[in-house]
Amino acid sequence: MSHVAPDRRLFFIDNLRTALVILVVLHHLALVYGAAAPFYYQEPPFDDPLAFRLLAVFVLLNQAWFMGALFLLAGYFTPGAVDRRGPVAFLKGRLLRLGVPIVAAILVLEPISRLGFFLMPASLTGISGPPNWSAFPQLLGLGPLWFVALLLIFGAGYAAWRSWLRREPPTRNAPAPFPSYLWLVAFVLLLAAVSYAMRLVVPLGKEVSLVVGFLNFPTIAYLPQYLSFFVVGIVAYRRGWLQTLPSGAGGVGAGAAVLATVILFPLALSGDWFSCEIAEPANFVGNGHWQSAVYALWDSITAVGLSCALLVLFRRLLNKGGAVARFLSRHSYAVYIIHSPIIVYLAFAVRGIELAALAKFALAAVVVLPVCFATAFVVRRLPGASKVL
């Protein structure tokens, strides 16, 4: 059975993936100056209510969709790789490209990042002394590499399924029409319902260990989104949906995301219309509260809407592979892996600069992003590193 030759490179997907990695870096940097969630290093005092609220909203908006979008793009590239190499060779390649960074993160990058706790004031952390070797087991973990670990699990599952089928690679037919808006609405509602049910067991913000105690997944409450987007990416590859996604879907998706954010997001946070004050207790995180249902509907609409909007935007305006775009794309995976310790120690280095929280966040971003890509460039030039990164 013959199959269609690979398409020309879709530069807009590379560029979107780069943009998402940059957003991940900014997301974690916002935690340093906004304290909306724990991070390895945070800079007190958090005495600017407006800055705190804006950075908290920035973090929550990101969390609603950007990792799901990364799983969507990863899923898109998975079936072609299995077609070319076969399930066994594909899995061996995944173990190299994903497994090696996971081990490096657990044993090296995460302990280095977690030393940031010792750099903060004891009044904030409760830590009164310097680190010692006896504390090393507590410094182990996945950190942001939870995404890579979950991607390895998803990829292994797909390879196992293809191996179980025991047949030749499916023929990749001509691009099929993109699903109707009715199908998108049905997908959003189903995703919201499953996400709400998931959060009955695992509320937002609760870390879950799927293997051993120190391998924690911090956002497993979003598992329905991550898995479904990965599967949608696989189907999108087979049917050519990223090419047939209508331009109008971008505007509709953006409009739906904005409307949901204006109406549903404040209601979920506060329990009142058009108020972004987070109610105490935070009922939107789960546990069967009605605000959790509203939040699940909001983040499902936002995830689908923004994914459609950005795919259309990047396909129309950023479907080029110039020298800068190629450099950023080539190094974005390495940036994802190494960015946490860079954020910790650069934020600590500029701690003495007296600026308001938002201005300090902007200054740190201008410094951190170039350093991340420069460091990734150096790391990838190490012997054998380019085969992994």
Secondary structure in CASP SS format (residue, H / E / C, confidence):
PFRMAT SS
TARGET T0000
AUTHOR 0000-0000-0000
METHOD secondary structure of the structure
MODEL  1
M C 1.00
S C 1.00
H C 1.00
V C 1.00
A C 1.00
P C 1.00
D C 1.00
R C 1.00
R C 1.00
L C 1.00
F H 1.00
F H 1.00
I H 1.00
D H 1.00
N H 1.00
L H 1.00
R H 1.00
T H 1.00
A H 1.00
L H 1.00
V H 1.00
I H 1.00
L H 1.00
V H 1.00
V H 1.00
L H 1.00
H H 1.00
H H 1.00
L H 1.00
A H 1.00
L H 1.00
V H 1.00
Y H 1.00
G H 1.00
A C 1.00
A C 1.00
A C 1.00
P C 1.00
F C 1.00
Y C 1.00
Y C 1.00
Q C 1.00
E C 1.00
P C 1.00
P C 1.00
F C 1.00
D C 1.00
D C 1.00
P H 1.00
L H 1.00
A H 1.00
F H 1.00
R H 1.00
L H 1.00
L H 1.00
A H 1.00
V H 1.00
F H 1.00
V H 1.00
L H 1.00
L H 1.00
N H 1.00
Q H 1.00
A H 1.00
W H 1.00
F H 1.00
M H 1.00
G H 1.00
A H 1.00
L H 1.00
F H 1.00
L H 1.00
L H 1.00
A H 1.00
G H 1.00
Y H 1.00
F H 1.00
T H 1.00
P H 1.00
G H 1.00
A H 1.00
V H 1.00
D H 1.00
R H 1.00
R H 1.00
G C 1.00
P H 1.00
V H 1.00
A H 1.00
F H 1.00
L H 1.00
K H 1.00
G H 1.00
R H 1.00
L H 1.00
L H 1.00
R H 1.00
L H 1.00
G H 1.00
V H 1.00
P H 1.00
I H 1.00
V H 1.00
A H 1.00
A H 1.00
I H 1.00
L H 1.00
V H 1.00
L H 1.00
E H 1.00
P H 1.00
I H 1.00
S H 1.00
R H 1.00
L H 1.00
G H 1.00
F H 1.00
F H 1.00
L H 1.00
M C 1.00
P C 1.00
A H 1.00
S H 1.00
L H 1.00
T H 1.00
G C 1.00
I C 1.00
S C 1.00
G C 1.00
P C 1.00
P C 1.00
N C 1.00
W H 1.00
S H 1.00
A H 1.00
F H 1.00
P H 1.00
Q H 1.00
L H 1.00
L C 1.00
G C 1.00
L C 1.00
G H 1.00
P H 1.00
L H 1.00
W H 1.00
F H 1.00
V H 1.00
A H 1.00
L H 1.00
L H 1.00
L H 1.00
I H 1.00
F H 1.00
G H 1.00
A H 1.00
G H 1.00
Y H 1.00
A H 1.00
A H 1.00
W H 1.00
R H 1.00
S H 1.00
W H 1.00
L H 1.00
R C 1.00
R C 1.00
E C 1.00
P C 1.00
P C 1.00
T C 1.00
R C 1.00
N C 1.00
A C 1.00
P C 1.00
A C 1.00
P C 1.00
F C 1.00
P C 1.00
S C 1.00
Y H 1.00
L H 1.00
W H 1.00
L H 1.00
V H 1.00
A H 1.00
F H 1.00
V H 1.00
L H 1.00
L H 1.00
L H 1.00
A H 1.00
A H 1.00
V H 1.00
S H 1.00
Y H 1.00
A H 1.00
M H 1.00
R H 1.00
L H 1.00
V H 1.00
V C 1.00
P C 1.00
L C 1.00
G C 1.00
K C 1.00
E C 1.00
V E 1.00
S E 1.00
L C 1.00
V C 1.00
V C 1.00
G C 1.00
F C 1.00
L C 1.00
N E 1.00
F E 1.00
P C 1.00
T C 1.00
I H 1.00
A H 1.00
Y H 1.00
L H 1.00
P H 1.00
Q H 1.00
Y H 1.00
L H 1.00
S H 1.00
F H 1.00
F H 1.00
V H 1.00
V H 1.00
G H 1.00
I H 1.00
V H 1.00
A H 1.00
Y H 1.00
R H 1.00
R H 1.00
G C 1.00
W H 1.00
L H 1.00
Q H 1.00
T H 1.00
L C 1.00
P C 1.00
S H 1.00
G H 1.00
A H 1.00
G H 1.00
G H 1.00
V H 1.00
G H 1.00
A H 1.00
G H 1.00
A H 1.00
A H 1.00
V H 1.00
L H 1.00
A H 1.00
T H 1.00
V H 1.00
I H 1.00
L H 1.00
F H 1.00
P H 1.00
L H 1.00
A H 1.00
L H 1.00
S H 1.00
G C 1.00
D C 1.00
W C 1.00
F C 1.00
S C 1.00
C C 1.00
E C 1.00
I C 1.00
A C 1.00
E C 1.00
P C 1.00
A C 1.00
N H 1.00
F H 1.00
V H 1.00
G C 1.00
N C 1.00
G C 1.00
H C 1.00
W H 1.00
Q H 1.00
S H 1.00
A H 1.00
V H 1.00
Y H 1.00
A H 1.00
L H 1.00
W H 1.00
D H 1.00
S H 1.00
I H 1.00
T H 1.00
A H 1.00
V H 1.00
G H 1.00
L H 1.00
S H 1.00
C H 1.00
A H 1.00
L H 1.00
L H 1.00
V H 1.00
L H 1.00
F H 1.00
R H 1.00
R H 1.00
L H 1.00
L C 1.00
N C 1.00
K C 1.00
G C 1.00
G C 1.00
A H 1.00
V H 1.00
A H 1.00
R H 1.00
F H 1.00
L H 1.00
S H 1.00
R H 1.00
H H 1.00
S H 1.00
Y H 1.00
A H 1.00
V H 1.00
Y H 1.00
I H 1.00
I H 1.00
H H 1.00
S H 1.00
P H 1.00
I H 1.00
I H 1.00
V H 1.00
Y H 1.00
L H 1.00
A H 1.00
F H 1.00
A H 1.00
V C 1.00
R C 1.00
G C 1.00
I C 1.00
E C 1.00
L C 1.00
A C 1.00
A H 1.00
L H 1.00
A H 1.00
K H 1.00
F H 1.00
A H 1.00
L H 1.00
A H 1.00
A H 1.00
V H 1.00
V H 1.00
V H 1.00
L H 1.00
P H 1.00
V H 1.00
C H 1.00
F H 1.00
A H 1.00
T H 1.00
A H 1.00
F H 1.00
V H 1.00
V H 1.00
R H 1.00
R C 1.00
L C 1.00
P C 1.00
G C 1.00
A H 1.00
S H 1.00
K H 1.00
V H 1.00
L C 1.00
END
